[in-house]
Each structure stands twice: as C-alpha cells, then as structure tokens.
C-alpha cells in the first residue's frame, strides 16, 4: 500500500491577545493554497485538526475552542500606505468549514508583531528602540488597523509588565487602533444596519426582545441580560454546559443576522458561524472572574458576556470589544444604557476573565452615527516557530 508522506510548511504559532493561531506568510503556502478556494480551506482545517467529532483537536494545532482554532495569512500589502495584508480564517471545530466573513481583533495584535518578525515591514521603518507603527490592511473586511509594536534592539519586544485579563502571564503592550471600524461593505451598510439604536427583535422560542444591532469591529447583536434570564456575571461553564441556552443564543444570532441583512434565510446562518456575534449586557455587579479574581461593581462601567462560534467566550473577542466601545459611546444603545448613559469616549467592562478598557470616537453627521476609530491595548508572543506538518494528500 502506498502512503503519502507528510509535507512541512513554514509556520509560526502565536498568541495574540486572548487568542492563539497558526500564522503563515503567503509565499510559504503550497502554490494551490496561495489563492482562496477549497485547497486552502482543506489545508487550514488539517493544520488545526478539524473537523473533529471528538471536539478535542488531538490531531492538530487547534485547542478545540473558538479562541484557538484560527489561521492567519500575511503578505506585503497591495494597498497604498499599508505595510501588510492580513487575512484571517476561523476554523470550525466539528464541521468541515472555514469562515472568512470577519476579523479577529485579538490576532490583529499578532499580525502587527508577526509582520515585523516575518520580514514583511520595510527595515527602514523599524527603529532600533521604540515603537514601530505597523499599518495593517484587514483583507477580510477591507479596513485599516494600526498596531503600535514595541521594539528593542531592532526586534519585537515580547516580554513586559502589561497584564491582560484572560492571559496568564504579563507581556509587552501593543496598542491597536481600528480605523473607521464600522462595516460599510456589501453585507452591512451603515453602523446601525436597521437605522435604529434599539430594535424589537422577534426570536423564535423567546418572543420579542430588545436588541442593539451594530456593525463596528464585527457585526454584533447586543441584548439585555435580564431580558433573557441572566445577570451578566455568568462564566463560561454556566452557558456552555447548557444545550438549551446555546440553542437560544443561536436563535438570537440568526434573528439578528436576518434583521441586519447579513443572511437572507435562517439556513444560511450555518455557513456564517463567525458573524454576527451575540453579547448580553448588564449594569455593574460584583462577581468572581474565572481566575478567582474579584471584580467589584465600582471597577467597571458595565458587564458584557459574548459568544463566539456558538460558545461563551472565556474573555472577550477583540473585534467585539470594538463593538462594545462604539455602542457605549453612542447615547441610547443598550450598551450605553447599561453603562449609565451619556456621552463617553472610553468604557471599562467586566467579562468572564476580568476587565478590559476600550475607547471609541463616535460622532453624529446629518443624523447618522459614524465612528472614526476604536483603541485598545493587547499583547502578543510567539509560542513556537518552524514548520507545521500535514499529510501531502490532505488538501
């Protein structure tokens, strides 16, 4: 019997924010995977170890969570005034599916650091010591991201004392600026696709609930925690071990996607698992985070829990944090109301692993709200580099 040998592909395993992913330079991929299509999708699924009916990713690089089932491709940018093009794939765990419909805000941090590591940034733009401003073109959604990456002795500084709830060890701080993060592509249209700050959303099995539907960072459906039976202090296990709860959140997600015009039929939601996100908000309360850290009501402006790929996230997705900061800045949204109302340019919210601060600059022009940028701090660190191996007939 003839056995196909494995091939090896240059790759870097990297943590960005509260996510991990396998990073590739476009030119290092097999030729047929350098363009979008089934070969690329099959390669990435095999790298991660999907589809896995055991939901364990034992035979791949994934970690069997939405935060760790990710692949990234970087290349020198084809866009004026940008350093790199960054393309992100969210790999489903138990299905043969790669979702290219949105960005990963956490791995955007890694994209800035990896761009320097991988030699994709002009050396003339990299200081010996200081901050390297990496101009990233986010190819999934056609947006610009600015990463302020610390550099020491001409190399990316990875260690430091910046602490990020949801990440065990401190590292160097990387500031991210998401420029014009509202979705003005063919899917969404305006910052608020329905034109409303609050919609009455009909959800099968739940009835009518209030929702803020926003496209900033990533399309997100915000609902009130108390309206769906929660306090906003829930941790991952309380939601993810309850199949009925997960089914209700999926029903909310589908209803929101339909109202936002992201899909035309409910059945299409299965092919768009990464977007939109669903998040529930509440006014501040005391709670214990997943690490046992006490979060006091006075430490935060509001509480937010968000789901990604059908499960409650252990911390907060970076792109969803952009949506939170943007919605909080606009008086009258559910997020703004939960944060106490009024105009604000920054908000600190409580999530399952602790707290996070995000800023956003929003303004109203001719009656329509726009957001110019959102800002937050994350960190990134290379965990392993070399080659990833996959069977030669896997793609």
C-alpha positions as CSV (number, residue, x, y, z in Angstrom):
1,X,0.0,0.0,0.0
2,X,1.3,3.4,-1.0
3,X,1.3,6.0,1.8
4,X,1.5,9.8,1.1
5,X,4.3,11.4,3.1
6,X,3.7,14.5,5.2
7,X,4.9,17.8,3.9
8,X,6.2,20.6,6.1
9,X,5.2,24.3,5.7
10,X,6.9,27.2,7.4
11,X,4.6,28.5,10.2
12,X,4.6,30.3,13.5
13,X,2.3,29.5,16.4
14,X,1.5,32.8,18.1
15,X,-0.7,34.2,20.9
16,X,-2.4,37.5,20.1
17,X,-4.5,38.9,22.9
18,X,-6.6,36.2,24.3
19,X,-6.4,34.0,21.2
20,X,-3.9,31.7,19.5
21,X,-3.4,30.9,15.9
22,X,-1.1,29.5,13.3
23,X,0.5,32.2,11.2
24,X,1.8,31.8,7.6
25,X,3.5,34.1,5.1
26,X,1.5,33.9,1.9
27,X,4.6,32.9,-0.2
28,X,5.3,30.0,2.2
29,X,2.0,28.2,1.5
30,X,1.8,25.5,-1.2
31,X,1.1,27.1,-4.5
32,X,-2.5,26.0,-4.8
33,X,-3.2,27.3,-1.3
34,X,-1.9,30.8,-2.1
35,X,-5.3,31.7,-3.6
36,X,-8.7,31.4,-2.0
37,X,-10.5,28.1,-2.5
38,X,-11.1,24.5,-1.4
39,X,-7.4,23.6,-1.2
40,X,-6.6,26.5,1.2
41,X,-9.6,25.6,3.4
42,X,-8.7,21.9,3.5
43,X,-5.1,22.8,4.4
44,X,-6.1,25.0,7.3
45,X,-8.7,22.5,8.6
46,X,-6.0,19.8,8.6
47,X,-3.5,22.1,10.3
48,X,-6.0,22.8,13.1
49,X,-7.3,19.3,13.3
50,X,-10.9,19.8,12.0
51,X,-13.5,18.6,11.6
52,X,-13.1,16.7,14.8
53,X,-16.2,14.7,16.1
54,X,-14.4,14.4,19.5
55,X,-14.1,18.3,19.7
56,X,-10.6,17.9,21.1
57,X,-8.2,18.7,18.2
58,X,-5.8,16.0,19.4
59,X,-4.5,15.6,15.8
60,X,-3.9,19.2,15.0
61,X,-2.7,22.6,16.3
62,X,-6.1,23.8,17.4
63,X,-7.2,24.0,21.0
64,X,-10.9,22.9,20.5
65,X,-12.2,26.4,21.3
66,X,-13.1,29.3,19.1
67,X,-10.2,31.3,20.6
68,X,-7.6,28.7,19.5
69,X,-9.0,27.4,16.1
70,X,-7.6,30.1,13.9
71,X,-5.2,30.6,11.0
72,X,-3.7,33.8,9.6
73,X,-2.0,34.7,6.3
74,X,0.2,37.7,6.0
75,X,1.8,39.2,2.9
76,X,3.3,42.5,1.8
77,X,0.5,44.9,1.3
78,X,-1.0,45.6,-2.1
79,X,-2.7,48.6,-0.6
80,X,-1.2,52.1,-0.7
81,X,0.2,53.3,2.6
82,X,0.0,49.9,4.3
83,X,2.7,47.5,5.3
84,X,0.9,44.2,5.3
85,X,-2.3,42.5,4.1
86,X,-3.8,40.3,6.9
87,X,-6.3,37.6,6.1
88,X,-7.9,35.6,8.9
89,X,-9.7,32.2,8.9
90,X,-11.9,31.0,11.7
91,X,-11.9,27.2,11.6
92,X,-15.0,25.3,12.8
93,X,-14.2,22.6,15.3
94,X,-16.7,19.8,14.4
95,X,-17.6,20.8,10.9
96,X,-15.7,21.0,7.6
97,X,-15.9,24.8,7.4
98,X,-13.6,27.8,7.4
99,X,-15.3,31.2,8.0
100,X,-13.7,34.1,6.2
101,X,-16.5,36.6,7.0
102,X,-14.9,38.7,9.7
103,X,-11.7,39.7,11.5
104,X,-10.1,38.5,14.8
105,X,-9.3,41.6,16.9
106,X,-7.0,39.6,19.2
107,X,-4.9,38.2,16.4
108,X,-4.8,41.6,14.8
109,X,-2.2,42.2,17.6
110,X,-0.3,39.2,16.5
111,X,-0.5,40.4,12.9
112,X,1.4,43.5,13.8
113,X,4.1,41.7,15.7
114,X,4.4,38.8,13.1
115,X,4.7,41.3,10.2
116,X,8.0,42.5,11.8
117,X,9.2,39.0,12.7
118,X,8.5,37.7,9.2
119,X,10.4,40.5,7.4
120,X,7.3,42.0,5.8
121,X,7.9,45.5,7.1
122,X,10.4,47.8,5.5
123,X,13.5,47.7,7.7
124,X,13.8,51.5,7.3
125,X,10.5,51.8,9.2
126,X,11.7,49.7,12.2
127,X,13.5,51.7,14.9
128,X,16.4,50.2,16.9
129,X,14.4,51.0,20.1
130,X,11.0,52.5,20.4
131,X,7.6,51.9,18.7
132,X,7.2,50.6,15.2
133,X,3.9,51.7,13.7
134,X,2.7,48.7,11.5
135,X,0.0,49.7,9.0
136,X,-2.3,46.6,8.5
137,X,-4.9,46.1,5.8
138,X,-7.5,43.7,7.2
139,X,-8.4,41.9,4.0
140,X,-11.5,40.1,5.3
141,X,-13.4,43.3,5.9
142,X,-11.4,45.9,4.0
143,X,-10.4,48.0,6.9
144,X,-7.2,49.6,8.3
145,X,-5.6,48.7,11.6
146,X,-2.6,50.5,13.2
147,X,-0.5,48.4,15.5
148,X,2.0,50.2,17.8
149,X,4.5,47.5,18.3
150,X,7.4,48.0,20.9
151,X,10.8,47.3,19.5
152,X,14.0,46.6,21.5
153,X,17.4,46.3,19.8
154,X,15.7,46.1,16.4
155,X,13.5,43.1,17.4
156,X,9.9,42.9,18.5
157,X,9.7,43.3,22.3
158,X,7.5,40.5,23.6
159,X,8.2,40.5,27.3
160,X,7.0,43.2,29.6
161,X,4.7,44.1,32.6
162,X,1.4,44.7,30.7
163,X,-1.3,42.5,32.2
164,X,-4.3,41.4,30.2
165,X,-7.2,39.6,31.9
166,X,-7.6,36.3,30.2
167,X,-3.9,35.9,29.6
168,X,-1.9,34.2,32.4
169,X,1.5,36.0,32.1
170,X,2.3,39.7,31.5
171,X,3.9,40.8,28.3
172,X,4.7,43.9,26.3
173,X,1.8,46.2,25.5
174,X,0.7,46.7,21.9
175,X,-1.8,49.5,21.2
176,X,-4.2,48.8,18.4
177,X,-6.2,51.5,16.5
178,X,-9.1,50.2,14.4
179,X,-9.7,53.0,11.9
180,X,-13.3,53.6,10.6
181,X,-14.3,50.2,12.1
182,X,-18.0,50.4,11.0
183,X,-19.0,47.9,8.3
184,X,-19.6,49.8,5.1
185,X,-19.2,46.7,2.9
186,X,-21.9,44.9,0.9
187,X,-23.1,43.0,3.8
188,X,-23.9,45.6,6.4
189,X,-24.1,49.2,5.1
190,X,-24.4,51.6,8.0
191,X,-23.1,51.5,11.5
192,X,-26.6,50.5,12.5
193,X,-27.9,48.4,9.6
194,X,-31.5,48.9,10.6
195,X,-31.2,52.6,11.2
196,X,-32.2,52.1,14.9
197,X,-30.3,52.3,18.1
198,X,-32.7,49.7,19.6
199,X,-34.7,47.2,17.7
200,X,-37.6,44.9,18.7
201,X,-36.2,41.5,17.7
202,X,-38.6,38.6,17.1
203,X,-36.8,35.5,18.3
204,X,-38.5,32.0,17.9
205,X,-39.0,30.5,21.3
206,X,-38.2,33.7,23.1
207,X,-40.7,36.2,21.7
208,X,-39.9,39.9,21.3
209,X,-36.7,41.2,22.9
210,X,-34.8,44.5,22.7
211,X,-31.6,44.4,20.7
212,X,-28.9,46.8,19.5
213,X,-27.6,45.7,16.1
214,X,-24.3,47.3,15.3
215,X,-21.6,46.7,12.7
216,X,-18.4,48.0,14.3
217,X,-15.3,45.9,14.5
218,X,-17.6,42.9,13.8
219,X,-21.4,42.7,13.3
220,X,-22.8,42.2,16.8
221,X,-26.2,41.6,18.4
222,X,-26.4,43.1,21.9
223,X,-29.3,42.2,24.2
224,X,-30.1,42.8,27.9
225,X,-29.0,40.1,30.2
226,X,-32.1,40.3,32.4
227,X,-34.4,40.1,29.5
228,X,-33.1,36.6,28.6
229,X,-32.8,35.4,32.2
230,X,-29.2,36.2,33.1
231,X,-27.4,38.5,35.5
232,X,-24.4,39.3,33.3
233,X,-22.0,37.7,35.8
234,X,-22.1,34.3,34.2
235,X,-18.9,32.4,33.5
236,X,-18.2,30.1,30.5
237,X,-19.3,26.8,32.1
238,X,-22.7,28.1,33.1
239,X,-23.6,28.8,29.5
240,X,-21.6,26.2,27.6
241,X,-22.8,23.2,29.5
242,X,-26.4,24.1,28.8
243,X,-27.5,23.0,25.3
244,X,-30.8,24.8,25.7
245,X,-29.1,28.1,26.5
246,X,-26.8,27.7,23.5
247,X,-29.7,27.0,21.2
248,X,-31.5,30.2,22.4
249,X,-28.4,32.2,21.8
250,X,-28.1,30.8,18.3
251,X,-31.8,31.7,17.7
252,X,-30.9,35.3,18.8
253,X,-27.9,35.3,16.5
254,X,-29.9,34.1,13.5
255,X,-32.7,36.6,14.1
256,X,-30.2,39.4,14.4
257,X,-28.3,38.3,11.2
258,X,-31.6,38.3,9.3
259,X,-32.6,41.7,10.6
260,X,-29.1,43.1,9.8
261,X,-29.3,41.7,6.2
262,X,-26.2,39.5,6.7
263,X,-28.2,36.5,5.6
264,X,-31.4,36.0,3.5
265,X,-32.6,32.8,5.1
266,X,-32.1,31.2,8.5
267,X,-30.5,28.2,6.9
268,X,-27.6,30.5,5.7
269,X,-26.5,31.1,9.3
270,X,-24.8,27.7,9.3
271,X,-22.4,28.9,6.6
272,X,-21.7,32.2,8.6
273,X,-20.8,31.0,12.1
274,X,-18.2,33.6,12.8
275,X,-20.5,36.6,12.3
276,X,-22.6,38.2,13.8
277,X,-21.6,37.8,17.4
278,X,-24.1,37.8,20.2
279,X,-23.5,39.6,23.5
280,X,-25.6,40.3,26.6
281,X,-25.1,43.4,28.8
282,X,-25.9,44.3,32.3
283,X,-25.3,47.1,34.8
284,X,-22.2,46.7,37.1
285,X,-22.3,44.0,39.8
286,X,-19.7,42.3,42.0
287,X,-18.5,38.9,40.7
288,X,-15.6,36.4,40.7
289,X,-13.8,36.1,37.5
290,X,-12.8,32.7,36.0
291,X,-9.4,33.0,37.7
292,X,-11.0,33.7,41.1
293,X,-10.2,37.4,40.8
294,X,-12.8,39.7,42.5
295,X,-14.3,42.2,40.1
296,X,-16.1,45.0,42.0
297,X,-19.1,46.8,40.6
298,X,-17.1,50.1,41.1
299,X,-14.3,48.8,38.9
300,X,-16.4,48.7,35.7
301,X,-19.0,50.7,33.8
302,X,-21.0,47.6,32.7
303,X,-20.8,43.8,32.3
304,X,-20.7,42.1,28.9
305,X,-20.6,38.4,28.0
306,X,-20.2,37.4,24.4
307,X,-20.5,34.2,22.3
308,X,-18.2,33.2,19.5
309,X,-18.7,30.2,17.2
310,X,-21.7,29.1,19.4
311,X,-19.9,29.2,22.8
312,X,-19.5,31.8,25.5
313,X,-16.0,33.3,25.1
314,X,-13.6,32.9,28.1
315,X,-12.8,36.6,28.0
316,X,-13.7,39.0,25.1
317,X,-13.1,38.9,21.4
318,X,-11.1,42.0,20.3
319,X,-13.5,42.9,17.5
320,X,-16.5,42.5,19.8
321,X,-14.7,44.9,22.2
322,X,-14.6,47.4,19.4
323,X,-18.4,47.0,19.0
324,X,-18.8,47.4,22.8
325,X,-16.7,50.6,22.9
326,X,-18.5,52.0,19.8
327,X,-22.0,51.2,21.1
328,X,-21.1,52.6,24.6
329,X,-20.1,55.9,23.0
330,X,-23.5,56.4,21.4
331,X,-26.3,57.5,23.7
332,X,-29.4,55.4,23.5
333,X,-27.9,52.0,22.7
334,X,-28.4,49.1,25.1
335,X,-24.7,49.1,25.8
336,X,-24.7,52.8,26.5
337,X,-27.7,52.5,28.8
338,X,-26.1,49.6,30.7
339,X,-23.0,51.8,31.2
340,X,-25.1,54.6,32.7
341,X,-25.9,56.6,29.6
342,X,-24.5,59.9,28.4
343,X,-21.6,60.6,26.0
344,X,-18.3,58.8,26.6
345,X,-15.1,58.1,24.7
346,X,-14.0,55.1,26.7
347,X,-15.6,52.3,28.7
348,X,-14.3,49.6,31.1
349,X,-16.4,46.5,31.0
350,X,-16.3,43.3,33.0
351,X,-16.0,40.0,31.1
352,X,-15.6,36.4,32.4
353,X,-11.9,36.7,32.9
354,X,-11.8,40.2,34.3
355,X,-12.0,43.7,32.9
356,X,-11.0,45.5,29.7
357,X,-10.9,49.1,28.7
358,X,-11.7,50.2,25.1
359,X,-12.0,53.7,23.7
360,X,-14.0,54.8,20.7
361,X,-14.6,58.2,18.9
362,X,-18.2,58.4,17.6
363,X,-20.0,61.4,16.1
364,X,-23.3,62.2,14.5
365,X,-23.3,63.6,11.0
366,X,-26.6,64.6,9.3
367,X,-28.4,62.4,11.8
368,X,-26.3,59.3,11.2
369,X,-23.7,58.0,13.7
370,X,-20.2,57.2,12.5
371,X,-17.1,56.0,14.4
372,X,-13.7,57.3,13.3
373,X,-11.6,54.8,15.4
374,X,-11.5,52.5,18.3
375,X,-8.5,51.9,20.5
376,X,-7.4,49.2,22.9
377,X,-4.3,47.5,24.3
378,X,-3.4,43.9,23.9
379,X,-0.2,41.8,23.8
380,X,1.4,39.1,21.6
381,X,4.0,36.5,21.9
382,X,5.5,33.8,19.6
383,X,5.0,30.4,21.2
384,X,6.7,28.3,18.6
385,X,8.2,28.7,15.1
386,X,9.4,26.3,12.5
387,X,7.3,24.1,10.3
388,X,3.8,22.7,10.6
389,X,3.3,19.2,9.1
390,X,0.3,17.8,7.3
391,X,-0.3,14.8,5.1
392,X,0.5,15.6,1.5
393,X,-2.9,14.5,0.3
394,X,-4.8,16.4,2.9
395,X,-5.6,19.3,0.5
